Amino acid sequence: MAFHAGLDVQLGFLHALQRNRESLALDLIEPARAVLDDWVYDLLVHRRLLSPSLFTSSDQEGVRLDTQGRALFYRAWYGEGQRLVLKPMRRLLARLLDRLRAQERVASNPTPPLAA
């Protein structure tokens, strides 16, 4: 979304520049975080789609879904989760682009100096 709008996804506003990280993508998901959290909670608690047995834990990688768990999660994500977060992400991207365009208009049309 941001890349197709001509933005550099490596440069974010909320997340610092870090090698191999799309900071702008992380920024865009922030407004959707509460919706996403609720959706994942629903998967875990109410639907019980993801059980504790589908998670692995290690000191090096932390807690992760195993292959079966990832398959279940991504099926749910592409079926419904992605749609939930797109609306707030698109709204934020539209606001950012509007501000950038307004700044560009001001920069390209400077106010002439006042006559003495």
N, C-alpha and C positions, 0 to 999 in steps of 0.2 A: 504494500500500500504506500508506504513512505518513499520507497525507492522509485516506484512508478510515478510519484509526484515530483521527482527530481531532487529529493533530499538525500543527503549523505547519512545513511543509517548508523554509521559509526559514531556520529556526533550527537550526543543527547543534551538535554537541558537539566534533567534530574540525576542522571547517572553519568559518572565521569568516564572520560575516554579510557578505554582499556583494549589492549590488543585482542583481536578476534572476538570482540563483543559488539553486538549491535545495540548500542546504548539508546538510540532513538526508539527502537522497537520496545525496549524495556520501559522507556518513558510513556509510550503510547498505551501500554497495557495497564499502567497505574490506575486510570479512572475505572477500569473494568475489574480491578483486583477483588473488590467486595463481591461482585457478581460471580466471579470465578471461584472465590473461596466458598461461597454458598453452594455452588454447583458441585464442587469436589466433596464438600461435607455431605451433600445429599447422596452422592455415589457411595461414600464410605458408610454412612450411618443408616440412612433410610432405605436405599436400594440394596445395600450390602453387595454391590458389584465387586468391590475390592476388599478382600479379606486380609488379615495380617499374614496369612501363609503365602501371599503373593509378593511380599516384601523381603528383601535381603538387607543385611547390614554388615558393614566392614569399616574399619578405622580409616582406610584410604578413600573409600567412595561414599561413606555415610549410608543413609537409608535410601534404597532404590526399589522400584518395581522390577520383578523378574520378567522374563520373556512373555509368559502367559498374562501377567498383570498389565504389561505395556500394551499387549494386543487388545485386551478388554478396555483399557483406558482410551486408547486412540480410536477405537471403534465408536465409543461414546463421544469423544471429542469431535470427530469429524461428522458425527450424526447430529449433535446438538450443541455441544460446548462452544465450538468456534463461533456459531451464530450469536450466542449470548454476549460475547465480548466484542464483536465487531462494531456494534452501534456506538458504545462509548469511545472506542478507539477512533472511529471515523469522525465523531464530533470533535475530539481533541485535535486530530490532524487538520480538519477544516479550519478550526480556530487558529492554529499555528500558521497555516498557509495564508489565511486572511491577514494576519498581523505582518507576515513577511511581505506580502504584496503591498500593504499600506505603507510600510517602511520604504519599499522600493519606489513607490509613487512619490513620496516626500523627497527622497534622495534625487530622483530624476527631475523634479520640478521645484528647485529651491525658490524661496521667496526672494524677490528682488529687493535690493537695499532701499531704504526709505530715502526720498529726495530731501536734500538739505535745504 
